[in-house]
Amino acid sequence: MGALEELRAIGVARGDLVAVVAAADVGVAVATGAGSFCVPFAVEAPADVVRGIEEALRPRWVMWSNDTAIAFVEAGVRVATAWDIAAVHRLLFGGWRADPALVWARLSDLAVDTIPTMAPPDLFSSAAGEGGGDDRPDEPVRSDGHLRPEWVAGSWSSTLVGLARWAELSVVVAQRQHARVDALTDRPHAAATARAESTVELLCAELSVDGLPMDRARAEAHIAEFVGGRPRSEADAAEQRARRDAEVLRQAPAGVDCDLRSPGQVKALLARVGIDVPDTRASRLEPLRESHPLVPALLRWRKAERMATTYGYAWLDEHLDADGRLRGAWSGSDGAAGRMTASAGLHNMPGDMRGAVLAEAGHVFVRADLGQIEPRVLASVSGDSALARATLEADMYAPVAQQLGVDRATAKVAVLGAMYGQTTGHGARALRDLDAAYPVAMAYLQEADRAGQLGHALRTYGGRLIRMGTLADDDDLSDSDARARAAARGRYGRNAMVQGAAAELFKAWAVTVRARAASLDARIVLCLHDELLVQAPIDNGAAVATVVEDGLREAAQRWAPDASVRFVADISVIRSWSDAKA
């Protein structure tokens, strides 16, 4: 009996949990709550087994992490949904670490500090992991309840029996996680969040394998505009650096030298020309452009230096492959509030480089950017009806400004300040007036702030645990330093509750677009904070734009507690990423 027939025989239906693990040259194991079976590699390739089951049954695939999804995408198999054990663990328990040993210990209520390791023997132990590990070495769980370190290290992958037991274990883990999620009765959206977080890991696998379309010639031209042509040697590169430095130093007082890569020396140099600043960040210097010619020269230098050191020719050589795709590693969660992350500079690419992100021949990009997402999310999760009414406008800061009796810019600063814990500076008075205008939303933020200051863990609207440092961490601090640290925890807490919920909505939107756009041969190629970039055939561009817009409405209806808050996105069909309206 084949794999598909086995699953049909035990009554597996669409959306049921089906675990899969595979090992090269060994085979693939598939497991459900009713048992497991294996297909040797010699009989059928693991990817073919998964493809057949996916096309016929569309189960929810249980995977230990998106490493499994990456392997299948590389083999040409893309599945619709998943239950990603690592992703759900990060949701339930917070933080980044989500290896099988920790996942199992947490779900089994075992002490984390007693997790066995593969460390070499010492004076007090004769073998790695001694103390409950040698009674049944062919089983993944030791007599003390922990997973065997050798199984965690991958010994299961050497035999079909090992594959089957590891797959069966993953079903047990998924079922226990389901129970933990269902137990979050004060977070009724947690189950939906767990499913979305898991499916986002499938999207991350696809983003990692597919890469971002980029035109090398355009990219090199952008780099050359800032740093010159590709250096032929280190001496050539040093000469380019010296020329960039000279363009700034010629604006300095005569005889003054400065290491522009030293913030302290740059601050002292600015003081010499009458500009006293607490730091030399670009955001600090930008408003002072007209103060002295040194400032715009320094800002230009900063851009060129960043291009040369971080996004220059070496960056292209390392990450832009011969097929014209820029590739990095993607994850669905940063281990904190839950935002997606990417390596290879994909989340920090300079705006000047966007002109090199070009849709492939015969294709266009559909770019969509959520508008004012965090204050709209605050209105939704807090249940503040007054703030929700403001979101009915395309620009919600306009009605907020009218309510507060201030200009739009001040209202925006006040709302963002409330979410980030800013209590002084521009907009501080308007920020205080927010308490009267939007008391429910402000109380929501203040409660998160108080909990954070006390070191209490928080849970977002979707159920993600946000860890806080404990008060014991402050024991060795002075009173003033302890207060400062507590205040920082409070600011982090109030922002994480909003940012985390916004990330949950964004990912629900992303997986909806991923599912709906597939029939139009369109694929997401970039997720940047609150922005989606989808590549589609030219003839399907308008249809995909509609899918993206409808996808936001669908995701919001499933995600939001009610329909009182309006979520908006700026959507455009473009050829190059730089064509999008800023």
C-alpha positions in Angstrom: 0.0 0.0 0.0 1.4 3.4 -0.9 1.7 6.5 1.3 -1.5 8.1 0.0 -3.5 4.9 0.3 -2.2 4.4 3.9 -3.5 7.9 4.9 -6.8 7.4 3.2 -7.2 4.1 4.9 -7.0 5.7 8.4 -9.3 8.5 7.4 -7.0 11.5 7.1 -8.9 14.5 5.8 -8.0 18.0 4.5 -6.5 20.0 7.3 -5.7 17.1 9.6 -2.2 17.0 11.2 0.2 14.9 9.3 3.9 14.9 10.4 6.7 14.4 7.9 10.4 13.8 8.4 12.9 12.8 5.8 16.5 11.8 5.5 18.6 11.7 2.3 19.2 8.1 1.1 17.1 6.7 3.9 13.5 7.7 3.1 10.5 9.6 4.5 8.3 8.9 7.5 4.7 10.2 7.7 2.8 10.1 11.0 -0.7 10.9 12.3 -2.3 10.5 15.6 -3.3 7.0 14.4 0.3 5.8 13.7 3.1 6.1 11.2 4.6 4.5 8.1 7.8 4.9 6.1 8.6 5.0 2.5 12.3 4.0 1.7 14.2 6.4 -0.5 14.9 3.5 -2.9 11.1 3.2 -3.5 10.2 6.8 -3.9 11.9 10.2 -3.2 10.6 12.0 -0.1 9.5 15.0 -2.2 7.4 12.8 -4.4 5.7 11.3 -1.4 4.9 14.7 0.0 3.7 16.0 -3.4 1.3 13.1 -3.9 -0.2 13.5 -0.4 -0.4 17.3 -0.7 -2.2 17.2 -4.1 -4.8 14.6 -2.9 -5.4 15.5 0.7 -4.0 19.0 1.6 -3.2 18.1 5.2 -1.6 20.5 7.7 2.0 19.3 7.7 3.7 19.0 11.1 7.4 20.1 10.9 9.9 20.6 13.6 11.1 23.8 11.8 11.1 25.4 8.4 14.3 23.5 7.5 12.0 20.7 6.4 10.0 23.2 4.3 13.2 24.6 2.7 14.3 21.1 1.7 10.9 20.4 0.0 10.9 23.8 -1.8 14.4 23.1 -3.0 13.0 19.8 -4.4 10.2 21.6 -6.1 7.4 20.9 -3.6 5.3 23.6 -2.0 2.6 22.8 0.5 -0.3 24.9 1.5 -0.4 24.8 5.3 1.8 23.6 8.2 2.0 23.3 11.9 5.6 24.5 12.5 6.7 23.3 16.0 9.4 25.9 16.4 7.2 28.7 15.4 4.4 27.7 17.8 6.9 27.2 20.6 8.1 30.8 20.1 4.5 31.9 20.3 3.7 30.0 23.4 6.9 30.5 25.4 8.6 33.5 23.9 12.2 34.0 23.0 14.1 32.6 20.0 15.4 29.2 21.1 13.1 26.4 19.9 15.2 23.2 19.5 13.4 19.9 20.1 15.0 19.4 23.5 13.7 22.7 24.8 10.3 22.3 23.1 9.8 18.9 24.7 11.0 20.0 28.1 8.6 22.9 28.2 5.6 20.9 27.0 6.5 18.1 29.5 6.9 20.6 32.4 10.5 19.5 32.9 13.2 21.7 34.4 15.1 23.4 31.5 18.4 23.3 33.4 18.3 19.5 33.5 18.1 19.0 29.7 20.8 16.5 28.9 23.5 17.4 26.4 26.1 15.6 24.3 28.9 17.1 26.5 32.0 14.8 27.0 32.2 12.9 30.4 33.7 14.7 33.4 34.7 13.7 36.9 31.1 13.3 37.9 29.7 11.5 34.9 30.9 8.5 32.9 28.9 9.3 29.8 27.1 12.2 28.1 23.6 12.6 29.4 24.0 10.1 32.2 21.1 9.9 34.6 18.2 8.3 32.8 19.4 7.8 29.3 20.5 4.2 28.9 17.5 2.1 29.6 15.9 2.2 26.0 18.5 3.8 23.6 16.2 2.9 20.7 13.5 5.3 22.1 13.7 9.1 21.8 12.5 9.7 25.4 14.7 8.9 28.4 13.4 7.5 31.7 13.7 10.9 33.3 11.3 12.3 30.7 13.8 14.3 28.6 14.6 13.7 25.0 17.9 11.8 24.4 20.5 14.2 23.2 21.7 11.8 20.5 18.2 11.8 19.1 18.1 15.6 19.2 21.4 15.6 17.5 20.0 13.6 14.6 20.6 9.9 15.2 16.9 9.3 14.3 17.8 10.1 10.6 19.9 6.9 10.1 17.2 4.3 9.9 13.5 4.0 8.8 12.6 3.0 12.3 14.2 6.2 13.7 12.4 8.3 11.1 9.1 6.7 12.1 9.6 7.3 15.8 10.7 10.9 15.2 7.6 11.6 13.1 5.4 10.0 15.8 7.0 12.2 18.4 6.4 15.3 16.4 2.7 14.5 16.2 2.7 14.2 20.0 4.4 17.5 20.3 2.0 19.2 17.9 -1.0 17.8 19.9 0.4 19.0 23.2 1.0 22.5 21.6 -2.5 22.5 20.4 -3.7 21.9 23.9 -1.5 24.7 25.3 -2.8 27.1 22.6 -6.4 26.1 23.4 -5.8 26.7 27.1 -5.1 30.4 26.3 -8.8 31.1 26.9 -8.2 34.9 27.3 -6.6 34.9 23.9 -9.3 33.3 21.7 -7.4 34.2 18.5 -4.3 32.2 19.6 -5.2 29.1 17.5 -5.6 31.1 14.4 -2.3 32.9 15.1 -0.5 29.6 15.6 -1.7 28.4 12.2 -0.8 31.7 10.5 2.7 31.7 12.2 3.3 28.2 11.0 2.2 29.0 7.4 4.4 32.1 7.4 7.4 29.7 8.0 6.4 28.0 4.7 6.5 31.5 3.1 9.9 32.1 4.7 11.2 28.9 3.2 10.0 30.0 -0.2 11.5 33.5 0.2 14.8 31.9 1.2 14.9 29.6 -1.8 13.4 31.9 -4.4 15.3 35.1 -3.5 14.5 38.7 -4.6 14.8 39.7 -8.3 17.7 42.2 -8.7 19.4 43.5 -11.7 23.2 43.3 -11.2 24.1 46.0 -13.7 21.7 48.5 -12.0 22.9 47.5 -8.5 26.6 48.1 -9.5 25.7 51.4 -11.1 24.0 52.5 -7.8 27.0 51.5 -5.8 29.4 53.3 -8.2 27.4 56.5 -7.8 28.4 56.6 -4.1 31.8 54.9 -3.9 33.2 54.8 -7.4 34.0 51.8 -9.6 34.8 48.3 -8.2 38.2 48.6 -6.5 41.0 46.6 -8.1 42.9 46.1 -4.9 42.9 47.0 -1.2 45.1 50.0 -2.1 42.5 51.2 -4.6 39.8 50.8 -1.9 41.9 52.8 0.6 42.2 55.5 -2.0 38.5 55.7 -2.5 38.0 55.9 1.3 40.5 58.7 1.5 38.7 60.7 -1.3 35.3 60.3 0.5 36.8 61.5 3.8 38.5 64.5 2.1 35.1 65.7 0.7 33.9 66.1 4.3 37.1 67.4 5.9 37.4 70.2 3.4 34.4 71.7 5.1 36.1 71.5 8.5 38.2 74.4 10.1 41.7 74.7 8.7 44.1 72.3 10.4 41.5 70.2 12.0 41.7 66.4 11.5 39.1 63.9 12.4 38.4 60.2 12.1 35.0 60.2 10.6 34.4 56.7 11.7 34.6 57.7 15.4 31.3 59.2 16.7 33.1 61.0 19.5 35.5 62.7 17.1 32.7 63.6 14.8 30.7 65.1 17.7 33.8 67.2 18.6 34.3 68.3 15.0 30.7 69.5 14.9 31.2 71.4 18.1 34.1 73.2 16.5 31.7 74.7 13.9 29.1 75.6 16.5 26.9 72.6 16.3 26.3 71.0 19.8 24.5 67.7 19.5 24.0 64.8 22.0 24.8 62.3 19.3 25.7 62.2 15.6 22.9 60.0 14.2 21.6 61.0 10.8 18.2 61.7 12.2 19.8 64.2 14.6 21.8 65.9 11.9 19.2 66.0 9.1 17.3 69.0 10.5 20.6 70.9 10.8 21.5 70.7 7.1 21.4 74.5 6.7 23.5 75.2 9.8 26.9 74.6 8.2 28.2 73.0 5.0 29.9 70.3 7.1 26.5 68.8 7.9 25.3 67.9 4.4 28.8 66.7 3.5 28.8 64.4 6.5 25.3 63.1 5.7 26.5 62.3 2.1 29.6 60.6 3.5 27.4 58.5 5.8 25.4 57.2 2.8 28.5 56.4 0.8 30.3 54.8 3.8 27.3 52.5 4.4 27.2 51.6 0.8 30.9 50.8 0.7 31.0 48.8 3.9 27.6 47.1 4.0 25.9 47.2 0.6 28.8 47.4 -1.8 30.4 45.1 -4.3 31.3 42.5 -1.6 27.6 42.3 -0.5 26.5 41.7 -4.1 29.1 39.1 -4.7 28.1 37.2 -1.5 24.3 37.3 -1.9 23.3 38.0 -5.5 23.4 34.7 -7.4 24.0 34.2 -11.1 20.2 33.8 -11.7 19.7 37.4 -10.6 18.1 36.6 -7.3 19.3 38.1 -4.0 19.1 35.5 -1.3 19.1 35.5 2.5 17.7 33.5 5.3 14.2 34.3 6.5 12.4 33.6 9.7 8.8 34.3 10.7 9.7 35.7 14.1 12.5 37.8 15.6 12.1 36.0 19.0 10.7 39.3 20.6 7.4 40.8 19.5 7.2 38.5 16.5 8.2 40.5 13.4 9.6 38.7 10.4 13.4 38.8 9.9 15.7 38.4 7.0 19.5 38.3 6.5 21.6 39.5 3.6 20.4 43.1 4.2 16.9 42.3 2.8 15.3 44.3 5.6 17.7 47.2 5.7 18.5 47.8 2.0 19.2 51.5 1.3 16.4 53.3 -0.5 18.9 54.2 -3.3 19.3 50.5 -4.0 15.6 49.9 -4.7 16.0 50.9 -8.3 18.0 47.7 -8.8 15.1 45.5 -7.5 13.6 44.9 -10.9 10.8 42.5 -11.9 11.9 39.8 -14.2 11.2 39.9 -17.9 7.4 39.5 -18.6 6.6 40.3 -15.0 5.6 43.2 -12.7 5.7 43.9 -9.0 2.5 44.4 -7.0 3.7 46.5 -4.1 1.4 47.0 -1.1 2.2 49.0 2.1 -0.1 49.0 5.1 -1.0 52.5 6.1 -0.7 53.7 9.8 -0.9 50.1 10.8 0.2 50.3 14.4 -2.3 53.0 15.6 -5.1 51.2 13.7 -4.1 48.0 15.5 -4.1 49.8 18.8 -7.6 50.9 18.1 -8.6 47.3 17.3 -7.0 45.4 20.2 -7.8 47.9 22.8 -11.4 48.2 21.8 -11.3 52.0 21.9 -14.4 53.0 19.9 -13.4 56.7 19.7 -10.0 55.8 18.2 -11.7 53.2 15.9 -13.9 56.0 14.5 -10.7 57.9 13.5 -9.5 54.8 11.5 -12.5 55.2 9.2 -10.5 58.0 7.5 -7.8 57.2 5.0 -5.5 59.4 7.1 -6.5 58.7 10.7 -4.2 61.4 12.1 -6.4 64.1 10.7 -9.5 63.3 12.9 -7.1 62.7 15.9 -5.6 66.2 15.3 -9.1 67.7 15.2 -10.0 65.9 18.4 -6.9 67.1 20.2 -7.0 70.6 18.7 -3.5 70.4 17.3 -2.0 70.1 13.8 -1.6 66.8 12.1 2.1 66.5 12.6 1.7 67.1 16.4 -1.1 64.5 16.5 1.1 61.9 14.8 4.0 62.5 17.2 1.6 62.2 20.1 0.1 58.9 19.0 3.4 57.4 18.2 4.8 58.7 21.4 2.1 57.0 23.3 2.9 53.7 21.7 6.7 54.1 22.2 6.6 55.5 25.7 7.7 59.0 24.9 6.6 61.5 27.5 8.6 64.6 26.7 9.6 66.7 23.7 7.5 67.7 20.7 3.8 66.7 21.1 4.1 66.0 24.9 1.1 68.2 25.7 -1.0 66.6 23.0 0.1 63.2 24.2 -1.3 64.0 27.7 -4.5 65.1 26.0 -4.8 61.6 24.5 -5.8 60.2 27.9 -9.0 62.2 27.8 -9.7 61.7 24.1 -9.0 58.0 23.9 -9.0 56.7 27.4 -9.5 53.0 26.6 -6.5 52.8 24.2 -4.3 54.8 26.6 -5.3 52.5 29.5 -4.4 49.5 27.4 -0.9 51.0 26.8 -0.5 52.0 30.4 -1.4 48.6 31.7 1.3 47.0 29.4 3.7 49.6 30.7 3.0 48.8 34.3 3.3 45.1 33.7 6.6 45.6 31.9 8.0 47.7 34.7 7.2 45.0 37.2 8.9 42.4 35.0 5.6 40.5 34.2 5.5 38.7 30.9 2.8 39.9 28.5 0.8 38.2 25.8 -0.2 39.9 22.6 -3.7 39.9 21.2 -2.8 36.8 19.2 -1.2 35.0 22.2 2.5 35.6 21.7 4.4 35.6 25.0 6.6 38.7 25.4 9.3 38.1 28.0 10.4 40.8 30.3 13.5 40.9 32.5 12.7 40.1 36.1 13.1 42.5 39.0 15.9 40.3 40.3 17.9 41.6 37.3 17.9 45.0 39.0 19.3 43.8 42.4 22.9 45.0 41.7 21.8 48.4 40.3 21.6 51.7 42.0 18.1 53.0 42.7 18.3 55.4 39.8 19.6 52.8 37.4 16.9 50.3 38.5 14.2 52.9 37.9 15.6 53.6 34.4 15.7 49.9 33.6 12.1 49.5 34.8 11.0 52.4 32.7 12.7 50.9 29.7 10.9 47.6 30.3 7.6 49.6 30.5 8.3 51.4 27.2 9.2 48.1 25.6 6.0 46.4 26.9 3.6 49.0 25.6 5.3 49.0 22.2 5.6 45.2 22.0 1.9 44.7 22.6 1.0 46.9 19.6 4.0 45.9 17.4 3.4 42.3 18.1 -0.3 42.5 17.2 0.5 44.4 14.0 3.0 41.7 13.1 0.3 39.1 13.6 -2.1 40.9 11.3 0.6 41.5 8.7 1.4 37.8 8.6 -2.2 36.8 8.4 -2.4 39.1 5.4 0.8 37.7 3.8 -0.3 34.0 4.1 -3.7 35.0 2.6 -2.1 36.7 -0.4 0.3 33.7 -0.7 -2.7 31.3 -1.0 -4.9 33.5 -3.2 -2.2 34.7 -5.6 -0.8 31.2 -6.5 -3.5 30.6 -9.1 -2.4 33.7 -10.9 1.3 32.5 -11.0 2.2 35.2 -8.6 4.6 34.8 -5.6 5.6 37.0 -2.8 9.3 38.0 -3.1 9.7 40.3 -0.2 8.0 41.1 3.2 9.4 44.3 4.7 7.8 45.2 8.0 4.4 46.3 6.8 5.1 46.0 3.1 4.5 43.2 0.6 6.2 42.9 -2.8 4.6 40.3 -5.1 5.9 39.4 -8.5 3.3 38.5 -11.1 3.0 38.0 -14.9 2.3 41.3 -16.6 -1.1 40.2 -17.8 -2.1 39.3 -14.2 -0.8 42.4 -12.5 -4.1 44.1 -12.0 -5.8 40.9 -10.9 -3.1 40.3 -8.3 -3.5 43.9 -7.0 -7.1 43.1 -6.4 -6.1 39.8 -4.7 -3.8 41.8 -2.4 -6.5 44.4 -1.5 -9.2 41.7 -1.0 -6.6 39.7 1.0 -6.2 42.5 3.5 -10.0 42.7 4.0 -10.2 39.0 4.4 -7.3 38.8 6.8 -8.7 41.7 8.9 -12.1 40.1 9.1 -10.6 36.9 10.5 -8.1 38.7 12.7 -9.8 41.7 14.2 -12.2 41.3 17.1 -14.9 43.3 15.2 -15.3 45.3 12.0 -15.1 48.7 13.6 -11.5 49.4 12.5 -10.6 50.2 8.9 -7.2 48.9 7.6 -5.8 50.4 4.5 -3.0 49.7 2.1 -1.3 51.7 -0.7 -1.2 49.3 -3.6 0.5 49.9 -7.0 1.6 47.8 -10.0 5.2 48.7 -10.8 8.3 47.5 -12.7 10.9 48.5 -10.2 10.7 48.7 -6.4 11.9 52.3 -6.6 8.8 53.2 -8.7 6.6 52.8 -5.6 5.4 56.0 -4.0 7.4 56.8 -0.9 
